[in-house]
């Protein structure tokens, strides 16, 4: 589902009102596998409701209410959620003596034990002279951020430019890194 962002801005008129959508998304993001699809659904709903004339004035509270209702609907109907997943904190191990200890994932591939120097060596092999944009992307990946749109928003805030341009660059850069890593592994 593609959102017509120009139409969204016409309807909302003040981009700061959309911060209320971000607040709702932060509150419910742990329920969803892909938050970008949820975000698109919420924005599409805002456009539909505003164009239908049901609401007379678009305010932050109105947008927050619409976003919360749409997110609630998606959660209740298991849309974009991973029903079979559990948090590690919910998986407790019962010992023979009746005590309970927290579950810790086993690192079969040795990924968690990677030393920072080894990581620096890999990064310097992939990118001998990274520019600021590539450095920001890599640091976000290392920090656990996997959503290209969120990284693109960060790049837009820090470096300027258009969100779509940064998103496209991230996709191409991801492919470039895979190609270079594939050459290292073979």
N, C-alpha and C positions, 0 to 999 in steps of 0.2 A: 504494500500500500504506500503510495507516494503522497506526501503532503504538499499542497500548494502553499509555500511559505509566504508568497506575496499576498495571497488572499488572507492568510492568517494575520499578517501585519495590518491589512486593511480593516479587518474585523476588530482586532485588539487595539490598534492605534498607538498604544504605548507599550514598548517592548519590555519595560520593567514589570508590567503585569504578568508576563510569562514566568517571572521568578517564582510565582506561587505554584506553577506546574513543576518546576524543578524541586521545590520543597516537598511536594507530594511524591514525586518520583524517588527522592532520597529516602522517604519514609517507607516506601513499599518495594524498593529495588531488590531486597533480599528474597522476595517471593518469586522473582522472574528469572528465567534463563537469559533472555535477550530484552533488555530494558528499552532498546531503541524502537522495537516494534510497539511496545506499550506507549512510548512517547508519541509515535506517529498516530496511534489510535486516539489518544487524548486530543492531539491537535486537530485531527479530522473531526472529532466530535464537537470541539469548540467551534469550528467553522460551520458545521451543519446546524448547530443550535442557534448560532448568531444569525445565520442567513434565513433561518425559518421564522425569525421574529419572535420567538418564545421569550427571549430576554431583551429588554429595552436598552439596558445600559451595561456594558462590559466593564466589570470592576475586578480587582484582584480576588475579592471574596467569591464572586460568581465563578471565575475561572478555577479557583481552588476547589470549589464545590463540584464543578463539572469533572475536574481531574480526579478527585477522590472517588466520585461515583463510578467513573469509568474504570479506574484501577480496582475498585472493590468488585465490580462486575467481572472483570478479567480474572481476579483471584478466585472468586466463588465458582466460576465455570472452568477453572484450570486451564485458561488460555495462556500460552507462553510461559507456563510454569513447568517445573520438573517435579512431577508428583513423587517419583521414586527416590529423590535425593534426601539426604539428612545432613544436618550439621555434625561436625565431629564432636561438638560439645554434647550432642544428644546420644552419642554412642558410648555407652559406658561398659566396661568389662567387669564382670563379677568374678572375683577370685574364689578359690576353694574355701578360704576362711570366712567368707561372707562379706568381705570388704569390697568396695567398688573403686575402680581407678579409671581415670579418663583415658579415652582411646587416643592413641597417637598413631598417625599413618606411618607405614613402613616405607622407607625410601629404597625401593628395589633397584633403581637405576643410578643411585648416587647423586641425584640432582641437588638435594638439599645440602650435601657436603661439599659442593663446589666452592673452592677458595676464591676470594675476590681477585687474586692475582691471575688465576687461571681464566677467570671471566674477562679480566682486562686483556689478557693475551688473545683470547678469542675475538673480542671486540676490535682490538687493534689490527688483527688479521682481516676481519671483515671490512672495517672502515679505517684505513690508515690516517685519513684527515677528515674526521666528521665535522660538518658544519653545525651551527647552533640548532637548527631545526632537527637534524638527525640525532643530535645528542639529547635533546628534550624527549624525543620519541623513545629512544632507547632507555632513558632513565624512567620514563613512565612504564614501559614494558617490564623493566626490572622491579619496579614498585608494585607490579601486579595488575596494572590497568590494561585491559584487553579491548575495551570499547573504542573503536577508531573515532567515533564522533566526539567522545569526551576528550580524547587526545587532540583532535582537530580544534575543538573549542579552546583548549588550553593554548594551542599554538596561535589561534586567532587573538586571544587576549594578550599573549606575550609578544608576538611578532607582527600582529596585524594581518591583513589579507582576508581572503574569503574562506568560509568554512568548507565549501565544496572543494576548493583547490587543495586545502590541507588534507582533506579526507582522501582525495585521489592520490596525493603524494604518499600518504601513509600506506595505502594499498600497494602502490608500486614499490615503495621501500621495503615492505614486508616480503614481496616476491624477490627482490634483489637480495635480501638477507637469506632467504631460504636457498636461493641458488648458490650463494657463496658458502653457506653452511653445508649444503649438500656436497660441494666440492671438497670441503675439509673432512667430512665424515667418510668419504669413499676412498 
